[in-house]
Amino acid sequence: MKKTLSRRARIATGGAVLAAVAAGTFGTVAANASAPDAAVAAAPAAAEAGKRDTTTSTHLTIDAATEAAQAALKAAKKEGQRITVAVVDRNGNTILTMRGDGAGPQSYESAVKKAFTAVSWNATTMELAGRLKDAPNLKDIPGTLFLGGGVPVTSGKAPIAGIGVAGAPSGTLDEKFAQAGAEALN
């Protein structure tokens, strides 16, 4: 036969359980707080990497990326085009994306992919689109888009960023506006 507890008994039992849990937690915290040196002593020492084990890379600042994006948007607006511009770092991570007034919804993702493609191969996406004749499987690499509109940004011939533009009626125009963004950095 199952015995049920009264409401008062359930509340009292619940309160006792909470008190026991709180006491156990407090005791654990108190025990840990009383021996901070032991925890520090048990932590492994940090390893220092030597100069031959590291590399330094150059990245655009957020201000430079913004300047490039605004220059691309301004060049497009001057010609009555509605575009989105994306700037990615050397690793293909998006630094920023600006969607111009009236730019189509597809332009956001396309701009990011064009920027990623340009920085990945250190070449314009228009040039890379031409390479598809000899290597058609390039287009199958995830995150890439082989349509005009992506340009790399370099420092000492090494790619440090990519600018992608999408939304104009042709890849040639997209690339022209991306190039305007890159030129604003010089």
Contacts in CASP RR format, 6 or more apart in sequence:
PFRMAT RR
TARGET T0000
AUTHOR 0000-0000-0000
METHOD contacts of the structure
MODEL  1
MKKTLSRRARIATGGAVLAAVAAGTFGTVAANASAPDAAVAAAPAAAEAG
KRDTTTSTHLTIDAATEAAQAALKAAKKEGQRITVAVVDRNGNTILTMRG
DGAGPQSYESAVKKAFTAVSWNATTMELAGRLKDAPNLKDIPGTLFLGGG
VPVTSGKAPIAGIGVAGAPSGTLDEKFAQAGAEALN
5 13 0 8 1.000
32 39 0 8 1.000
57 90 0 8 1.000
57 160 0 8 1.000
58 90 0 8 1.000
58 155 0 8 1.000
58 158 0 8 1.000
58 160 0 8 1.000
59 89 0 8 1.000
59 90 0 8 1.000
59 160 0 8 1.000
59 161 0 8 1.000
60 68 0 8 1.000
60 87 0 8 1.000
60 89 0 8 1.000
60 95 0 8 1.000
60 153 0 8 1.000
60 160 0 8 1.000
60 161 0 8 1.000
60 185 0 8 1.000
62 95 0 8 1.000
62 96 0 8 1.000
64 185 0 8 1.000
65 87 0 8 1.000
65 95 0 8 1.000
65 96 0 8 1.000
65 161 0 8 1.000
66 96 0 8 1.000
67 184 0 8 1.000
67 185 0 8 1.000
68 85 0 8 1.000
68 87 0 8 1.000
68 153 0 8 1.000
68 163 0 8 1.000
68 181 0 8 1.000
68 182 0 8 1.000
68 184 0 8 1.000
68 185 0 8 1.000
69 85 0 8 1.000
69 86 0 8 1.000
69 87 0 8 1.000
69 96 0 8 1.000
69 97 0 8 1.000
69 98 0 8 1.000
69 163 0 8 1.000
69 181 0 8 1.000
70 98 0 8 1.000
70 184 0 8 1.000
71 180 0 8 1.000
71 181 0 8 1.000
71 183 0 8 1.000
71 184 0 8 1.000
72 83 0 8 1.000
72 85 0 8 1.000
72 163 0 8 1.000
72 164 0 8 1.000
72 165 0 8 1.000
72 177 0 8 1.000
72 178 0 8 1.000
72 180 0 8 1.000
72 181 0 8 1.000
72 184 0 8 1.000
73 83 0 8 1.000
73 85 0 8 1.000
73 98 0 8 1.000
73 100 0 8 1.000
73 177 0 8 1.000
74 180 0 8 1.000
75 176 0 8 1.000
75 177 0 8 1.000
75 180 0 8 1.000
75 181 0 8 1.000
76 82 0 8 1.000
76 83 0 8 1.000
76 165 0 8 1.000
76 168 0 8 1.000
76 173 0 8 1.000
76 177 0 8 1.000
79 173 0 8 1.000
81 167 0 8 1.000
81 168 0 8 1.000
81 169 0 8 1.000
81 173 0 8 1.000
81 177 0 8 1.000
82 100 0 8 1.000
82 101 0 8 1.000
82 102 0 8 1.000
82 103 0 8 1.000
82 104 0 8 1.000
82 167 0 8 1.000
82 168 0 8 1.000
83 100 0 8 1.000
83 103 0 8 1.000
83 107 0 8 1.000
83 111 0 8 1.000
83 165 0 8 1.000
83 166 0 8 1.000
83 167 0 8 1.000
83 168 0 8 1.000
83 174 0 8 1.000
83 177 0 8 1.000
84 97 0 8 1.000
84 98 0 8 1.000
84 99 0 8 1.000
84 100 0 8 1.000
84 103 0 8 1.000
84 104 0 8 1.000
84 107 0 8 1.000
84 108 0 8 1.000
84 110 0 8 1.000
84 111 0 8 1.000
84 165 0 8 1.000
84 166 0 8 1.000
84 167 0 8 1.000
85 97 0 8 1.000
85 98 0 8 1.000
85 100 0 8 1.000
85 111 0 8 1.000
85 163 0 8 1.000
85 164 0 8 1.000
85 165 0 8 1.000
85 177 0 8 1.000
85 178 0 8 1.000
85 181 0 8 1.000
86 94 0 8 1.000
86 96 0 8 1.000
86 97 0 8 1.000
86 98 0 8 1.000
86 108 0 8 1.000
86 111 0 8 1.000
86 112 0 8 1.000
86 114 0 8 1.000
86 115 0 8 1.000
86 163 0 8 1.000
86 164 0 8 1.000
86 165 0 8 1.000
87 94 0 8 1.000
87 95 0 8 1.000
87 96 0 8 1.000
87 97 0 8 1.000
87 115 0 8 1.000
87 161 0 8 1.000
87 162 0 8 1.000
87 163 0 8 1.000
87 164 0 8 1.000
88 94 0 8 1.000
88 95 0 8 1.000
88 112 0 8 1.000
88 115 0 8 1.000
88 116 0 8 1.000
88 119 0 8 1.000
88 161 0 8 1.000
88 162 0 8 1.000
89 95 0 8 1.000
89 119 0 8 1.000
89 160 0 8 1.000
89 161 0 8 1.000
90 119 0 8 1.000
90 159 0 8 1.000
90 160 0 8 1.000
90 161 0 8 1.000
92 115 0 8 1.000
92 116 0 8 1.000
92 119 0 8 1.000
92 120 0 8 1.000
92 162 0 8 1.000
94 112 0 8 1.000
94 115 0 8 1.000
95 161 0 8 1.000
97 108 0 8 1.000
97 111 0 8 1.000
97 112 0 8 1.000
99 107 0 8 1.000
99 108 0 8 1.000
103 166 0 8 1.000
103 167 0 8 1.000
104 167 0 8 1.000
106 166 0 8 1.000
106 167 0 8 1.000
107 166 0 8 1.000
107 167 0 8 1.000
108 166 0 8 1.000
110 145 0 8 1.000
110 147 0 8 1.000
110 166 0 8 1.000
110 167 0 8 1.000
111 164 0 8 1.000
111 165 0 8 1.000
111 166 0 8 1.000
111 167 0 8 1.000
112 164 0 8 1.000
113 143 0 8 1.000
113 144 0 8 1.000
113 145 0 8 1.000
114 125 0 8 1.000
114 145 0 8 1.000
114 147 0 8 1.000
114 148 0 8 1.000
114 149 0 8 1.000
114 150 0 8 1.000
114 164 0 8 1.000
114 165 0 8 1.000
114 166 0 8 1.000
114 174 0 8 1.000
114 178 0 8 1.000
115 150 0 8 1.000
115 161 0 8 1.000
115 162 0 8 1.000
115 163 0 8 1.000
115 164 0 8 1.000
116 143 0 8 1.000
116 144 0 8 1.000
116 145 0 8 1.000
116 162 0 8 1.000
117 125 0 8 1.000
117 128 0 8 1.000
117 143 0 8 1.000
117 144 0 8 1.000
117 145 0 8 1.000
117 146 0 8 1.000
117 150 0 8 1.000
118 124 0 8 1.000
118 125 0 8 1.000
118 128 0 8 1.000
118 149 0 8 1.000
118 150 0 8 1.000
118 151 0 8 1.000
118 152 0 8 1.000
118 159 0 8 1.000
118 162 0 8 1.000
118 163 0 8 1.000
118 164 0 8 1.000
118 178 0 8 1.000
119 152 0 8 1.000
119 153 0 8 1.000
119 159 0 8 1.000
119 160 0 8 1.000
119 161 0 8 1.000
119 162 0 8 1.000
120 144 0 8 1.000
121 128 0 8 1.000
121 152 0 8 1.000
122 152 0 8 1.000
122 154 0 8 1.000
122 158 0 8 1.000
122 159 0 8 1.000
123 152 0 8 1.000
124 148 0 8 1.000
124 149 0 8 1.000
124 150 0 8 1.000
124 151 0 8 1.000
124 152 0 8 1.000
124 175 0 8 1.000
125 145 0 8 1.000
125 146 0 8 1.000
125 147 0 8 1.000
125 148 0 8 1.000
125 149 0 8 1.000
125 150 0 8 1.000
125 151 0 8 1.000
125 164 0 8 1.000
125 175 0 8 1.000
126 148 0 8 1.000
126 149 0 8 1.000
126 150 0 8 1.000
126 171 0 8 1.000
126 172 0 8 1.000
126 175 0 8 1.000
128 138 0 8 1.000
128 146 0 8 1.000
129 146 0 8 1.000
129 147 0 8 1.000
129 148 0 8 1.000
130 146 0 8 1.000
131 138 0 8 1.000
131 146 0 8 1.000
132 138 0 8 1.000
132 139 0 8 1.000
132 146 0 8 1.000
138 144 0 8 1.000
138 146 0 8 1.000
139 146 0 8 1.000
147 166 0 8 1.000
147 171 0 8 1.000
147 174 0 8 1.000
148 171 0 8 1.000
148 172 0 8 1.000
148 174 0 8 1.000
148 175 0 8 1.000
149 164 0 8 1.000
149 165 0 8 1.000
149 166 0 8 1.000
149 171 0 8 1.000
149 174 0 8 1.000
149 175 0 8 1.000
149 177 0 8 1.000
149 178 0 8 1.000
150 162 0 8 1.000
150 163 0 8 1.000
150 164 0 8 1.000
150 165 0 8 1.000
150 174 0 8 1.000
150 175 0 8 1.000
150 178 0 8 1.000
151 162 0 8 1.000
151 163 0 8 1.000
151 164 0 8 1.000
151 175 0 8 1.000
151 178 0 8 1.000
151 179 0 8 1.000
151 182 0 8 1.000
152 159 0 8 1.000
152 161 0 8 1.000
152 162 0 8 1.000
152 182 0 8 1.000
153 159 0 8 1.000
153 160 0 8 1.000
153 161 0 8 1.000
153 162 0 8 1.000
153 163 0 8 1.000
153 182 0 8 1.000
153 185 0 8 1.000
154 160 0 8 1.000
163 178 0 8 1.000
163 181 0 8 1.000
163 182 0 8 1.000
164 174 0 8 1.000
164 178 0 8 1.000
165 174 0 8 1.000
165 175 0 8 1.000
165 177 0 8 1.000
165 178 0 8 1.000
166 174 0 8 1.000
167 174 0 8 1.000
168 174 0 8 1.000
168 177 0 8 1.000
END
